[in-house]
Amino acid sequence: MTLSRRDILASSAALAATGGVASGAPAQDEAAQDAGPSPEDVLLEQLQGGWILRELEDPDLDENTRQQKAFMVIGGGFLSINLQIAWDARDEDEWIDGFFQSGVSRIWFERSTVLVAKGLIGVTTNEEYELVIEPPGKERRYRVRFHGENELELAMEDGPTFSFKRLQNGPTRRDRSGRLIKTEGR
């Protein structure tokens, strides 16, 4: 029997996935399994999905003629965000003043309500409104507060407060095992 490269890779992946059990690796501590999810795991699960910016509060950003838009997607332990702010934008003109930030971060919780986002890749604008690549590893910290199931507030220490509303996927979505979950009324 001749195995293709695809067959060999698939077999290797399956072996690697089951290797811990097959090699007699110790099972997880039963007490840890019975303890249930940590408060941080529960918060991270609540954050999963897509979010749209509803409001931005920052005393350093002039609200006069300000336009803003942001989307954030959280999946697993990763956060992706795209934030755009413009002032004095006119028809068919480029922004007079503006701010842009986009990137992907690895996220985790500290002290139960402090979300840490450590940048993997990102770009932002500087004071001259030029795009600048952010160095990997840049950290941002946010205090997390939920207002019901579908509203979220992220507040930076000595910085802006972002209020987001959950984006709805439609009448159904899938859980992590692939089963359909009805989300009507969410």
N, C-alpha and C positions, 0 to 999 in steps of 0.2 A: 504494500500500500504506500502510495506517495502522498505526502501532505504538502499542501500549498503553504506559502508564507502566511496567508490569512489564517489558515487552520492552526499553524504553530503559534501565532500571536494570540489567537483566541484561547488556545489551550493554556498558554503561559499566563494570560490574564486570569483565567478561571482558577488555575493552580495558586497563583499569588493571592487571590481573594479568599481561598479556602485554606491556605497554608497554615495559618495560626491554629485552626481547629485540628487539622490533620497532624500537625507536629506535636500535639499534646500541650499546646499553650494553655496556661491557666485561664479558666472562665472568669468573667468579671465578678467582682465581689457582689454576692447576693444582696447585702445590705445597701450597697450603692444603687443597685437596680431598683430596690423597693423604696428608696428615698424619694423618687420622683424627680422631676426637673427642678433645677435651681431657679431662683427668681430671675437671674440673668438670662437663662434659657427661655423662660416664659416671655420676657420682654422682647428678646430677639425674635421669637415666633410671632409676636404681635406686630412687629415691624415689617414682616415679609410682605412683598407686593410693591405696587406702584403708587406714588404719591404726587400730588400737584400742589404747588405753592398757592396758598390762599392769602397770606399776609406776611409782610416783612416789617419788623420794627427795628430801627437802628437810628439813634439820635445823630449819628455822624453822616447819615445819608439824607440829603434834602428830598423831601416828599413832593415838592412843587414840580409839576410836570413829569414826575417819575413814572416810568412804565417798567413792569417787572414780570418775569415768567421763569418758572423753574419746575423741573420734573426730577424726581428721585425714584430709583428702583432699588429695592433691597431683596437679595436672594441669597439664602444661606448666610454665610459670614462676610458678604460683600455688599458694598453700597456704591451705586453709580449716580452721579448728579450732573445736571446741566442747569446753570443759573445765568440768566441774562437780565441786566438792568440798564435802562437808557433814560437820559434826561434830554429834554429839548429836541426830540426826534421830530422831523418834519417830513412831509410827503416827498419821496424820491431823493431825500438828502441822507447822507451818512449820519451816524450818531455824532452829535456835538460832544457829548460826554457819555460814557458808558462803562459798564463792568461786565465781565464774562468769566465764568469759572466752570470747568468741566473736568471730570475725572472719575477714577475708580479707586476705592479704598477697601482694605480689609477692616472689619469692625469687630469689636467686642465690648463688654461692659466692665466697668470698674465701679466699686461701691454701689452696686445695684441700679443706679439711675444715671450714671455717667457713661455715655457712649463715646468710645474712642474710635476714631477713623484714621487709620494710617495709610497714607497715599501710596498706591502702586504706580499710577500714571495720572498726570493731571496737567492742566494748562489754566492760566488765569491772565488777567490784564494787570499792568503796573500803573503807576501814576500818570504816565504819558499815554495810556490806553493802548499800549502795545502788548501783544501776546507774549507770555513768558512761560516756559516749561517749568513746572514745579519739580523740585528734587524728590525722588522716591523716598518714602519714609516720613514725609511731612505729616505731623499729627494735628488733628483738630479734636476738641473735646466739647461735647454737648450734654446739657442736662435734658433728660427726656421726660416728657409728661404727656399722657394720653388724656383726651377729653372725649370720653365715649370710645366706641370701637374704631371709628373712622376719622378721628381728628387727632393730630399729633403736633406737639410743640417741641422744637429743638432750640435750646438757648445756649449760646456760647458765653463763656465767662468773659466779661468786659467786651461783649460784642453783640451782634444782632440776634434777634429771636425770629425763628422761622416757624410759621404755622402752616401745616400741610393738611390736605384732605385726601383720603384714600381714593384711588382710582378704582372703578368697578370694572371687572372683566366681562360682565354679562350675567346671565341667570345661573351659570354653573362654573365651577372651577375644580381642579383636581388637588387631592392631598399628596403628600410625599410618596405614597405607595401607588399613585395613579388612579385611585378611586375617585369618582365624581362626587362633589359636595355641592349641594344646592346653597346658593348665597342670596336668594331672594330676601328682600327686607333688610339687607345689610347696608 
